[in-house]
Amino acid sequence: MYVDWSHARKVTLPSLKPTTQTISLRLPQYLLDSSKTAANARDVSYQSLIKVWLQEKLHSH
């Protein structure tokens, strides 16, 4: 058996998301406010920006 790649089609699956888990995280008010301000400047949600920052920090170690 072989695969004929000349007939292959690229597909995207936009509905697939990584499995996530909801957590509760207590932050000082100034840190939350600063995160929201930074996120607003980038036109993203603060939760998404915090996830990006965490991922970047983890990858740098």
N, CA, C and O atoms as a GROMACS GRO file, in nm:
protein
  244
    1MET      N    1   0.084  -0.118   0.000
    1MET     CA    2   0.000   0.000   0.000
    1MET      C    3   0.088   0.124   0.000
    1MET      O    4   0.192   0.126   0.067
    2TYR      N    5   0.049   0.226  -0.074
    2TYR     CA    6   0.124   0.351  -0.077
    2TYR      C    7   0.027   0.469  -0.080
    2TYR      O    8  -0.092   0.452  -0.109
    3VAL      N    9   0.079   0.587  -0.050
    3VAL     CA   10  -0.002   0.708  -0.052
    3VAL      C   11   0.038   0.791  -0.173
    3VAL      O   12   0.156   0.818  -0.194
    4ASP      N   13  -0.059   0.830  -0.252
    4ASP     CA   14  -0.034   0.916  -0.368
    4ASP      C   15  -0.055   1.061  -0.325
    4ASP      O   16  -0.168   1.110  -0.324
    5TRP      N   17   0.054   1.128  -0.288
    5TRP     CA   18   0.048   1.264  -0.235
    5TRP      C   19   0.003   1.366  -0.340
    5TRP      O   20  -0.033   1.478  -0.304
    6SER      N   21   0.004   1.330  -0.467
    6SER     CA   22  -0.039   1.426  -0.570
    6SER      C   23  -0.189   1.454  -0.561
    6SER      O   24  -0.237   1.554  -0.616
    7HIS      N   25  -0.263   1.368  -0.494
    7HIS     CA   26  -0.407   1.388  -0.478
    7HIS      C   27  -0.444   1.435  -0.336
    7HIS      O   28  -0.562   1.444  -0.301
    8ALA      N   29  -0.342   1.464  -0.256
    8ALA     CA   30  -0.367   1.507  -0.118
    8ALA      C   31  -0.421   1.649  -0.116
    8ALA      O   32  -0.387   1.732  -0.200
    9ARG      N   33  -0.505   1.676  -0.017
    9ARG     CA   34  -0.560   1.810   0.003
    9ARG      C   35  -0.527   1.855   0.145
    9ARG      O   36  -0.531   1.777   0.240
   10LYS      N   37  -0.494   1.982   0.156
   10LYS     CA   38  -0.468   2.038   0.288
   10LYS      C   39  -0.601   2.069   0.354
   10LYS      O   40  -0.691   2.127   0.292
   11VAL      N   41  -0.614   2.030   0.479
   11VAL     CA   42  -0.736   2.058   0.554
   11VAL      C   43  -0.701   2.137   0.679
   11VAL      O   44  -0.591   2.125   0.733
   12THR      N   45  -0.795   2.216   0.723
   12THR     CA   46  -0.780   2.286   0.851
   12THR      C   47  -0.896   2.245   0.940
   12THR      O   48  -1.008   2.224   0.894
   13LEU      N   49  -0.868   2.234   1.066
   13LEU     CA   50  -0.969   2.194   1.163
   13LEU      C   51  -0.981   2.305   1.267
   13LEU      O   52  -0.927   2.293   1.377
   14PRO      N   53  -1.052   2.414   1.233
   14PRO     CA   54  -1.056   2.530   1.322
   14PRO      C   55  -1.127   2.506   1.454
   14PRO      O   56  -1.108   2.582   1.549
   15SER      N   57  -1.208   2.404   1.462
   15SER     CA   58  -1.283   2.381   1.586
   15SER      C   59  -1.202   2.305   1.690
   15SER      O   60  -1.244   2.295   1.806
   16LEU      N   61  -1.086   2.252   1.652
   16LEU     CA   62  -1.005   2.177   1.747
   16LEU      C   63  -0.926   2.274   1.833
   16LEU      O   64  -0.859   2.364   1.783
   17LYS      N   65  -0.933   2.254   1.962
   17LYS     CA   66  -0.859   2.335   2.057
   17LYS      C   67  -0.789   2.242   2.154
   17LYS      O   68  -0.839   2.133   2.183
   18PRO      N   69  -0.672   2.285   2.204
   18PRO     CA   70  -0.607   2.201   2.304
   18PRO      C   71  -0.698   2.188   2.427
   18PRO      O   72  -0.776   2.278   2.459
   19THR      N   73  -0.688   2.077   2.494
   19THR     CA   74  -0.765   2.057   2.616
   19THR      C   75  -0.720   2.159   2.719
   19THR      O   76  -0.600   2.176   2.742
   20THR      N   77  -0.814   2.227   2.779
   20THR     CA   78  -0.780   2.326   2.881
   20THR      C   79  -0.850   2.291   3.011
   20THR      O   80  -0.949   2.217   3.014
   21GLN      N   81  -0.797   2.345   3.117
   21GLN     CA   82  -0.857   2.326   3.248
   21GLN      C   83  -0.870   2.462   3.314
   21GLN      O   84  -0.776   2.542   3.312
   22THR      N   85  -0.983   2.488   3.372
   22THR     CA   86  -1.006   2.613   3.442
   22THR      C   87  -0.938   2.608   3.578
   22THR      O   88  -0.949   2.511   3.652
   23ILE      N   89  -0.866   2.716   3.609
   23ILE     CA   90  -0.803   2.726   3.740
   23ILE      C   91  -0.841   2.859   3.804
   23ILE      O   92  -0.887   2.951   3.737
   24SER      N   93  -0.821   2.867   3.933
   24SER     CA   94  -0.840   2.993   4.006
   24SER      C   95  -0.702   3.041   4.045
   24SER      O   96  -0.624   2.968   4.105
   25LEU      N   97  -0.673   3.167   4.010
   25LEU     CA   98  -0.541   3.223   4.038
   25LEU      C   99  -0.560   3.359   4.103
   25LEU      O  100  -0.619   3.449   4.044
   26ARG      N  101  -0.509   3.374   4.222
   26ARG     CA  102  -0.522   3.501   4.293
   26ARG      C  103  -0.401   3.588   4.259
   26ARG      O  104  -0.286   3.548   4.279
   27LEU      N  105  -0.430   3.707   4.206
   27LEU     CA  106  -0.325   3.802   4.169
   27LEU      C  107  -0.347   3.933   4.243
   27LEU      O  108  -0.461   3.970   4.272
   28PRO      N  109  -0.239   4.003   4.273
   28PRO     CA  110  -0.256   4.137   4.328
   28PRO      C  111  -0.330   4.224   4.224
   28PRO      O  112  -0.310   4.207   4.104
   29GLN      N  113  -0.412   4.315   4.271
   29GLN     CA  114  -0.492   4.397   4.181
   29GLN      C  115  -0.406   4.472   4.079
   29GLN      O  116  -0.444   4.483   3.962
   30TYR      N  117  -0.291   4.524   4.123
   30TYR     CA  118  -0.205   4.599   4.031
   30TYR      C  119  -0.154   4.510   3.917
   30TYR      O  120  -0.140   4.556   3.803
   31LEU      N  121  -0.128   4.383   3.947
   31LEU     CA  122  -0.079   4.291   3.844
   31LEU      C  123  -0.189   4.258   3.744
   31LEU      O  124  -0.164   4.252   3.624
   32LEU      N  125  -0.309   4.238   3.792
   32LEU     CA  126  -0.422   4.212   3.704
   32LEU      C  127  -0.450   4.335   3.617
   32LEU      O  128  -0.474   4.322   3.497
   33ASP      N  129  -0.449   4.453   3.679
   33ASP     CA  130  -0.473   4.576   3.602
   33ASP      C  131  -0.366   4.597   3.496
   33ASP      O  132  -0.397   4.636   3.383
   34SER      N  133  -0.241   4.572   3.531
   34SER     CA  134  -0.131   4.586   3.434
   34SER      C  135  -0.146   4.487   3.320
   34SER      O  136  -0.120   4.521   3.204
   35SER      N  137  -0.187   4.366   3.352
   35SER     CA  138  -0.207   4.263   3.248
   35SER      C  139  -0.320   4.303   3.154
   35SER      O  140  -0.309   4.286   3.032
   36LYS      N  141  -0.427   4.356   3.210
   36LYS     CA  142  -0.540   4.399   3.127
   36LYS      C  143  -0.500   4.517   3.037
   36LYS      O  144  -0.542   4.523   2.921
   37THR      N  145  -0.422   4.610   3.090
   37THR     CA  146  -0.375   4.724   3.010
   37THR      C  147  -0.286   4.677   2.896
   37THR      O  148  -0.301   4.722   2.782
   38ALA      N  149  -0.193   4.587   2.926
   38ALA     CA  150  -0.104   4.534   2.823
   38ALA      C  151  -0.182   4.456   2.717
   38ALA      O  152  -0.154   4.468   2.598
   39ALA      N  153  -0.280   4.380   2.759
   39ALA     CA  154  -0.363   4.303   2.666
   39ALA      C  155  -0.445   4.395   2.577
   39ALA      O  156  -0.458   4.372   2.457
   40ASN      N  157  -0.501   4.500   2.637
   40ASN     CA  158  -0.581   4.596   2.560
   40ASN      C  159  -0.496   4.663   2.453
   40ASN      O  160  -0.544   4.685   2.342
   41ALA      N  161  -0.372   4.695   2.485
   41ALA     CA  162  -0.282   4.758   2.387
   41ALA      C  163  -0.251   4.664   2.271
   41ALA      O  164  -0.221   4.710   2.160
   42ARG      N  165  -0.259   4.534   2.296
   42ARG     CA  166  -0.231   4.434   2.191
   42ARG      C  167  -0.359   4.382   2.126
   42ARG      O  168  -0.354   4.299   2.036
   43ASP      N  169  -0.473   4.430   2.173
   43ASP     CA  170  -0.605   4.390   2.122
   43ASP      C  171  -0.628   4.239   2.137
   43ASP      O  172  -0.676   4.173   2.045
   44VAL      N  173  -0.592   4.187   2.255
   44VAL     CA  174  -0.618   4.047   2.289
   44VAL      C  175  -0.679   4.043   2.429
   44VAL      O  176  -0.674   4.142   2.502
   45SER      N  177  -0.734   3.930   2.466
   45SER     CA  178  -0.787   3.917   2.601
   45SER      C  179  -0.671   3.903   2.700
   45SER      O  180  -0.564   3.853   2.666
   46TYR      N  181  -0.695   3.948   2.822
   46TYR     CA  182  -0.587   3.939   2.921
   46TYR      C  183  -0.555   3.794   2.956
   46TYR      O  184  -0.441   3.761   2.987
   47GLN      N  185  -0.657   3.707   2.951
   47GLN     CA  186  -0.631   3.566   2.979
   47GLN      C  187  -0.538   3.506   2.873
   47GLN      O  188  -0.446   3.431   2.906
   48SER      N  189  -0.562   3.541   2.747
   48SER     CA  190  -0.476   3.490   2.639
   48SER      C  191  -0.334   3.543   2.653
   48SER      O  192  -0.238   3.469   2.634
   49LEU      N  193  -0.321   3.670   2.686
   49LEU     CA  194  -0.188   3.727   2.702
   49LEU      C  195  -0.113   3.662   2.818
   49LEU      O  196   0.006   3.634   2.806
   50ILE      N  197  -0.181   3.638   2.928
   50ILE     CA  198  -0.117   3.572   3.042
   50ILE      C  199  -0.071   3.432   3.002
   50ILE      O  200   0.037   3.389   3.042
   51LYS      N  201  -0.152   3.360   2.925
   51LYS     CA  202  -0.113   3.226   2.879
   51LYS      C  203   0.012   3.233   2.792
   51LYS      O  204   0.102   3.150   2.805
   52VAL      N  205   0.018   3.333   2.703
   52VAL     CA  206   0.136   3.350   2.617
   52VAL      C  207   0.259   3.378   2.702
   52VAL      O  208   0.364   3.318   2.681
   53TRP      N  209   0.245   3.470   2.799
   53TRP     CA  210   0.357   3.502   2.886
   53TRP      C  211   0.406   3.379   2.964
   53TRP      O  212   0.526   3.357   2.977
   54LEU      N  213   0.313   3.300   3.016
   54LEU     CA  214   0.351   3.178   3.088
   54LEU      C  215   0.425   3.080   2.998
   54LEU      O  216   0.526   3.022   3.036
   55GLN      N  217   0.372   3.064   2.877
   55GLN     CA  218   0.435   2.971   2.784
   55GLN      C  219   0.575   3.018   2.747
   55GLN      O  220   0.668   2.937   2.742
   56GLU      N  221   0.591   3.147   2.720
   56GLU     CA  222   0.723   3.201   2.687
   56GLU      C  223   0.822   3.180   2.802
   56GLU      O  224   0.936   3.141   2.779
   57LYS      N  225   0.778   3.205   2.923
   57LYS     CA  226   0.864   3.188   3.038
   57LYS      C  227   0.904   3.042   3.058
   57LYS      O  228   1.020   3.013   3.088
   58LEU      N  229   0.809   2.952   3.040
   58LEU     CA  230   0.839   2.809   3.056
   58LEU      C  231   0.936   2.761   2.948
   58LEU      O  232   1.023   2.678   2.976
   59HIS      N  233   0.922   2.811   2.826
   59HIS     CA  234   1.011   2.769   2.717
   59HIS      C  235   1.152   2.827   2.732
   59HIS      O  236   1.247   2.772   2.677
   60SER      N  237   1.164   2.935   2.806
   60SER     CA  238   1.296   2.996   2.824
   60SER      C  239   1.380   2.925   2.931
   60SER      O  240   1.498   2.953   2.947
   61HIS      N  241   1.318   2.834   3.004
   61HIS     CA  242   1.391   2.760   3.109
   61HIS      C  243   1.437   2.627   3.060
   61HIS      O  244   1.500   2.552   3.135
   0.00000   0.00000   0.00000
